[in-house]
Amino acid sequence: MCGINGILHLQSQRKADERVATKMRDALEHRGPDDKGLFIENNIALGHRRLSILDISSAGHQPFVSDDGRFVMSFNGEIYNFREFYPELRSSGFEIMTNSDTEVLLKMFQLHGTKMLNRLNGMFAFAIWDKKEKQLTVIRDRMGVKPLYYAFYDESFYFASEQKALFTAGVPLKMSQDGLEEYIYNRFVAGENTLYQNVKKLLPGHIMTITEGGKITTEKWWDLKKEIQNQSKITNPVEWFRETFDDSIKLRMVSDVPVGVLLSGGLDSSSVLASLHHQNYKDIQTFNIGFKEEEHNEAHLARLMAEKYNYGFHTMQLENKTLYDKLIASTYFQDEPIMHLSEPHLLAVSQMAKPAVKVLLSGEGADELMGGYVRYKALQYPSLLNSLSFIGNIESFSKKPRYEKLLRYSQIKNDRDLVLFNGSNIYPKDIEKTFGINAEPKNDYRKNIYAEATELFPNNLRRQALYFDQHTYLCSLLDRNDRCTMGASIECREPFLDPRLVIGLGSLDDKWLFKGKKGKYVLKTAMENRLPQEILNFRKIGLSAPWGDYITKSEAFADELQSFSKSDLFRMPYFENINIGKLIQHLQSGDNKMTSYIMPLFTMHIWLKNYVENFTS
């Protein structure tokens, strides 16, 4: 686990600047405080910051050079099944000199090229320089667990695990109008684009090659739609799920350093803990974020689970000045305005865990794979949504936050937009009415994924929404997890995202996902003999927080709220019609639905003030 970065000048006579490459690398020190490395040769530079997880000796130092000297690799991630390849490599004449997955990955690339990718079970983003062919290959894992950003600037190709390294190298920080529009309408920018004009993401499951002469090719090495279509029928879904999930947990416990669990007290993270106990793992430490507000708190359930299995339990609450400080810090690590609003909490709990562990298991991905969000239920009978608008006049109905949101959602009249905006908190008509903004984003990537979803699951909006979220919303969650845990120099692993589970669950009938009040029927059934009823039957909360109260009632936010009301944000062309003073007044008077409108603007204000100014000054 680490941070990677690199520069390839597309003019071969231009020498790579060691000073720039070093600054890029060290901007990512939090991702790898244990070791640092730099490879520079002519017009290519590769940098690496290491968080030592497997083979913590100096043998795992990177960038890693092949035995014959031809290939140089900078690798971020873990290959959980790397030891499976030992016999094959040895029989092909390779010596295994370390206990590191890095060495295995590079030697598998030497042996098979990119054809070996489908055999890897892991999370990864890596770059390999071929000295002979003068070609750089950059690759990203199937689901996009590990990040990889790049920019073409000044006749050079720059890449890094985080955007800040690109800006440190001199790539200009310029906001994208399309990115701003997508942020307001969809909460985050999906696909290869970002909030920045000249910075892109390598898409999950993709390979990019760049030759010294500037020829660029991009190809998709993993296609979820095709994988689901080719999946053989699973005859006993519950048994299959339980066995595959346990094996996924076992693989993700491969480590030479302590591994803990992010334990919310919900079904997903509790299932991770139950599997560990079932497989007789001892001395596991669990880490939890609690809330003083009962409607947001699951800490008592997390404690129950930890004590049930005799595992260590650590919890904390985040409030006032500490919360404000973590908001600023998480904005720096995120490189963009925070949008899930749990980033400060995840950063804080990761920092709490750091003295005890270097790796944390997370329950991320279960909701998007198995229909765990309440918002999917609205898609079961879309015709009923259209009949809801008359209820808007019933005051008692419209004052309940969940129903009030459903009423606003029901104003969407076509199936495509019901899927495209299912993960949003505010919808196009809300934005037009409250912000005076009616330029909907192009959303080309989202529309392409929706088209795939309709081909795979025709006339099934719930399954279309799952497939859509797996390529959009889940990617934003994984980016949040990576940034917040790596901000504390901790690696985060997601057992639910084992490719066997992702593909297999995509092939199951609806009943295994949506049956019951809370969805995730196959998970709940597989775990019913392992988990107490308190976990199985507790209403879903998720990692949510009362941000409207935080910013209006906490003294720590008083000055910031005043600054926000006069923010430069509202002098920018796109936001100039927003009456922010009026919105804040509504929130202060107790209209909590305003939180959904204000928080994207508030976190963007924080980002402009603390991040953008830092990298543009």
N, C-alpha and C positions, 0 to 999 in steps of 0.2 A: 504494500500500500504506500502511495507516495504522491508527489506532485511531479508532473513531467512538463517539459517545455522544449522548444526547438526553433531554430531559424535555418531556412534554406534559401540562400540568395540565388535567384534564377539567372544571374550573370556569373558564370563559373569563375571568372577572373577576380570577382569581388571576395575579399576575405571576410570571414565571420568575425565579428567584434566580440572578443572575450568579455569585455566589460559589460556590454549589453546582455549577453547570454547569462552572465553571472547575476546581474540585477533581476532578470526574469526568473531565474531559478530561485533566488533567495526571497522574492516576493511570495513564494509558496512555502516558506519555511514551516509554517504551521502544519502543512500536509506531511512533512517529513523532517522532524527535528533530530533524527538519530544519525543521519549521514547525508552527505551531499557529493555529487559528482558532476563532471563536465567533460564532454568530448568535443573537441574542435579540430576540424581538418579542412583546410581550404575554405570553401563557401558554405560548410555545414556546421552547425553547432547543436548538440543535444545536451540538455540539462536534466538533473534528477535530484529530488529531495526524498529521502527514504524514511519511512516508518517501518521499523524492522518487526515483522510478524513471523515469517518462515525463514529459518536459518539466520538467526540474528547476528551471526559472525560477520566478519569483513568479506567473507566469500560471496555474500549477496550484494556486494557493491555494484552500483549502476552509474552511468550507462554500462551495459554488459556487452562484451565483445566476444564473438564466436571464436572457437579454437583456431580456425584457419585465418582469422583476422578480417574476413570479408564483410561480416555483418555486425552492426552496432545497434543495440536496442535500449530504449528507455520505456519502462513498463510500469503502469499503475494498475493495481488490482490484485486479485488472487485467482489462481487456477486450482480449484478444490480437489480435482481428481488427478493432479499432476503425477502422482506415484504410479498410476495405472500404466503410464507410458515408459516406465523404466525398462521392462523386458524388450520392448520393441526398439528402443533407442540403442540398448546394448547389443542386440542382435544385428543392428545396422552399423556397428562399429564405433558408436559414440561412448565415451567414458562419462560417467556421472561424477562430477567433482565436488558438488555441493549438495545441501539438503533444501535447495531453493527451487520454487516453481519457475523462477525467472530463467534459470538455465534450461529447464525442460521445455519451456515455451519457445525459446530461441532455437533449440535443437530440433524441435518438431517443425518449426518453420523452415529450417535448413533441409529437413527430410522431405516435407510434403508441400511447402509453400502455404498459401492461404487455404488449401483444401483441408487442412487439419482443424480449421476453426469449429466446424460442426461437432467435433469430438470433445471440445472443451466444455467443462462444467465450471463456470466461474463468472467473475465480473472483471472487466478489463478495458483499458484504453492504452494502446501502446504504439510506438513508432519504431520502425526498423530502417536503417540506412544501409543500402547495398553499395559498397565501395566500388565493386566491379561494374555494375550497371548504372551507377550514379543515379540511383532512384530511391526516393523516400516513400515508405508505405505506412499509412496510419490506419488503425483499425479500432472499432468500438464494439462493445459487447451487445448481445441480442436486445436487451430491454433498456439499455442506456443507464445502467447503474453507475458506471464511472463516466465522468464528463470529459469532453474534448472540444475545445474552442479553437478557431483558427481565423486568420486574416491574411489577405493578400495586400501588401502595402509596400511601396517603395521598391518595386520589382523583387520582392521577397515573400516567402511563405513563412508565417509565424504560427505556432500552435502552442497551447498550454492547457493545463487542467482547469485554470480559472482565467476569466477575462482580465483581471488586474495585472497579470504577468504580461499580457499583450500591451496594455496601456503603459506599463513600466518601460517596455521596449520602445515606445514612441508611437505606437499605433494610435491615431487620434480618437478621442472619445466623442462621438457624435451620435445624438439620438436619432432613431428612425421614426418617421411619421407613421408608417405601417405598424411598427412595433408599439408605439403609443396607443394607437387605435385598438390593437389586439389586447393590450394590457387592460384598457378600460372595459372592453366588452367581454373579455374571456379570462381576465385575471393574470394571464401569463402569455408569452409568445411561444407558440408550438412549432415543431418542425426544425428546420435548419436555421431559420432566422432568429435574431435576438432583439433586444431593445436597442441595439446599437447598429448604426448604418453599415459599418464595414467589418462586423464580427459575426461569424456564423458558428453553428454547432455541426460537428460530424454526426449524422443521424445514427441512432442505434442500429446495429446489425449491418453497418456499411463499412466499406473499404475505400480509401482514397489513395491514389498513387500520384506522385509529382516527380517528374524527371528533372534533371539538372537544367534541361533546355526549356522547361516551363510547360511541358505537356501534362495535362491533368485528366485523370479518369476516376470516376466514382462508380462503384457497383454495390449492389445489395447482396450480402452473403447469407442473410437469414431473413425469411419471409414468413411471418406468423400465419398469414392467410393460407399459404400453401402447406405449411406444417399441420394446421388443423384439418385441412382437406385430406391430407395423407395419413392422418392418425387412424390406426385400426380401432375397432370398437372395443371399448372397455366394458367387460362383462359384469364385473362387480365393482362399481365405482367407489363404494365405501372402503372396501379392503384395499383396492388400488391406491386410493388417496392416502390412507393411513400408512401403508408401507412406503410409498414414495416420499411422503412428508417426513417420516422418521429418517429415511436415508438422506434426504436433503439436509436435515438437521445434523446428522452424523458427519456429512461432508463439510459442513460449514463450521464444525468444531475443530477442523484441522488447523492447528496453530502451535507455535512455540512460546506463546505468551498467554496470559489469562484472558478468558472470554466471559463476558457478562451478558445480561439481557435487559433491554429497554422494556419495562413491564408497566403497562398502563392499567391493567386490571380488566381490560376488555377481552373478548373471545380470542382474538388473533394472537396477541402476545402471551396470553395464558396458555394457548395451545402449544406455543413454542416451549414454554416452561414445562408443560406436562409431558411433551415428547422427550425433553432432556431427562426428566425424572424417570420416565418409562425405560430409558436406555441406560439408567444407572450412572449418570454423570453426577459427580459430587462437587461440593464446595463452590456452587455457582452463586455469584453476586448479582442482585437485581437492582435496578435504578428506576425511580418513579418521580414524576412531577405531580404535585397535588395542588388543589385549589381550596381556598377557604369557603368559596361559594358552593353549596351542596350540589346544585344542578350541573356543575362542571367537574365534580370530584369523583374519582374512582380509586383514590389511594387506599381506601379501606379494603377494596377487593384485591388490589395488588399485594397488600400486606397478607391478606388471607392466603393467597396462592403461595407466596414465598414461605410463610410459616408452615403451611401444609406439607411442603416438600423439604423443609429444613434448609432452605437456602437463605443467604444473606439478603437483607432488605434495607434500602436506603431511599429516603424520600426528601423532598424539599418543596417549598413554595416560593414563587417569584412575584414580588410586589414592589411598588413604589420606586425608589431610586435604583434598586438593583434591576428591576424590570426595564426601566428606562435605559440603563447602561447596557444591558444585554440587547436591547433593540438596536442601539447604535452599533454595537459590535457585530451583531448578526447581519446587519445591512452591509457592513464591510466584507464579511465572509461570503455573502450571497452575491455580491457584485451587481445586484439589481434591487429594486424595491421589494421588500418581503411581501408575499401575497397570501400565504397560508395562515399568517399571524400566530403561528406556534413556533416560529424560528427562534425567538429569544428563549423560550422554555426548553427547546431541544438542545440549544447551545449550552444552557445552564446545567441541565441534567448530564450532559456529556462531560462538561468540565468537572462536575461532582464525581463522575465515574473514573476520570483519568488516573487518579492515584492508585486505583485498584485494578483496572483492566486496560487493555489496549484495543480490544475488539468488543463490539456490542452486536447482539442479534436483535433484529427488529421484526415486527409483524406486518410491515408494509407490504402492500400488494394484494392482500386477501380480499379487500372490498371490491377492487376493480376486476379481480378474477372471478369472484363468486357472487356478485350482486349485493354487496353489503350496505350500500347507501340507500337511505329512504327515497332520495330523488329518483331512483330507478322505478319505484312503484308507480309514479305518475305516468310512466310510459306503457303500462300494461294495457290500459284502455284509453288511448288518446282521444277517442270521440267524446269521452266524459269530460275531458279537460275543456273542450269547447263550450260545454254547457255550464261551466262554473262561473262565468263572468257576472251573471245576475246576482250571485251571492255577495258580490262586492259591497252591496248596500246593507248587508246584515252586519252591524257594527261588532257584535260579539264574535263573529267568525273572523272578520278582517283584522281584529286586534291581536289574535294569536299569531306569533311570529311565523310558525311553520305554515299555517294556513294562509297568512297574508302573502308569504312568498309564493305559495302554490297559486293564489289568485293572479299574481303578476305573471307567473310562468304560463298560466292558461291563456294569456293574451297572444301567445305565439300560435300561429295558425297552420304552419306546414311542418311535416315530419322531419325534414332535414334540420330546420332550426331548433326543433325540440331536442334533437340529439346534439347539435353544435353548441347550444347554450345550456345544456342540462347541468353542467358543472359550474355555471356562473352564479353569482349572488344577486346581480341586477341584470336586467334584460333590455333589449333595444328600446322598447317604448319607455322604460324607466329612465334610461340614459338621455333620450331625447327630451323627455318632460323635465327632468331635474337638472341636467347638465347643459341642455341646449345643444347637444352633440347628436348629429344624425348620420355621420359618415361611418357606416359599418365597415369593419376591416375586410380586406380581401380574403383572408383566411384560406388561401389556395391549398396549403398543406392539409388543413382540417377538412376541406371539401374532398380532397383526394382520399383521405382515410375514411371519410363517411361513405364514399363510393365503394371502397373495398368492403366495408362493413355491410352494405346493402346487398352486395353480391354474395357474401358469405352467409348472411342471415336475412334473406328477403322477408319482408312483412313482419319483422320481429324487432321492434324498436328497443326493447330492453337489451337484447343481445348486441344490437348495433351500438348501443351506448357503452356497453362493456368493452367491445373491441375498440371503439373510438377512444375511450378513456385510457386503455392500455397503451395507446400511442401518443397521448397528449397529457391528460391530467396526471397520470401515474408518473410520467417523465418529470413533471414539475415536483412531485413529491420526492422522487428519488434524488433529484438535484438538491432539494431542501435537506434531505437526510445526509447526503454526502457533505454539503457545505457546513452544516452545523456540527456534525460529529468530527469532521476533519479540522474544523475551527478549534476543536479541543485536542487535536492530534490523536483521534480515535478512528478506527475503521468500523464501518457499519455493514453488516451482512443481512440479506433478506431471504430467509429460507423459502418463503412462498413463491419466490421468483425463479426457482429451479426450472429449467426449460421443460422438463418432463411434466411438471405441474401446469405450467402456462399453456402448453399445447393440449395436454389431456383434458384439462378443465374446459378449454374452448370447444372440445368435441362432445361434451356431455349434453344430455337433454336438459331443457329448461328446469325441470322439476328438481334437479340436483343442485341448482343454484338459488332459485327464487321461492321454493316452497317454504311455507311458514311466514311468520311476521317479520323476521329480520334478515331473510336471505341466508346465503352461505350454508345451505342445508346439508351439503355433503361434509363440510367441515364440522358442523355441529353434531351430525350423526356419527362421524368418525371419532369424535372426542367425547361423546356423551358418557362413556364409562371411565374417562380419565379426569373429567372436570366436575367440580361441585355445581349444584343447581344455581347457586348464587351467581356464578359466571355465565352459565348457559342461558339463564332467564333475565339477566339484568339488561335494562334498556341501553341502547347504544348511545354513548356520549362522544367518544373521540377526543382528540386533543384540542378542545376549544376553550376560549377565554373571553370574559366580558370586557372587551376593549372599549366599548362606549363609556363604561364607568371608569376605566383606567384613565383615559385621556381627559375626562371632564371632572373627575372627583379626586384624583391623586395629585398631591402637591408637587410630586416629581415631574408631572407633565404640564403644570400650570404655565410656565414660561414658554414651553414648546407649543402649547395650544395657541397662545397669543401670537407667537412667531408664525405659526401655520395660517392664522387668519389673515396675515399680511404677506404670505409667501410669494416669492417670485413666480412660482408655478402658475398663479392665476393671471400673470401678465403674458404668459406664453400664448401664441395664437390659438392653439387647440383647446385651451382651458379658460379662455378669457370671458366666456359667457356664464361661468359658474359663480353663483352668489354664495361664496363659502361662509360668509357671516351668517346668512339665513340658515344654512344647513347646520352650523354649529349651535345656533340658538335652539333649533328643533331638538337636537341631541341633548343639550343641557336641560331642556324642559321635560326630558324623560321619554322622548320618542326614539326607542331603541332600534327601530328599523332603519334609522338614519346611519347606524354603524356600517351597514353594507355599502352605503354611498360614500361615507367619509373616509373609511380606513384605507381604501386604495389610494386616495389623494393624500392622506396623512403620511403613509409610508413612502409615497413618491416624494413628498416634501422632505422627509428625513433623508432619503437617498440623495436628492439634489444638494442638500445643505452639507451633508457629511461625507458623501462619496464622490459625487461628480466634481464638487469644488476642489477636493483633494487631488484628483487626477487631471484636472484642467488648469490648475493654478501654476 
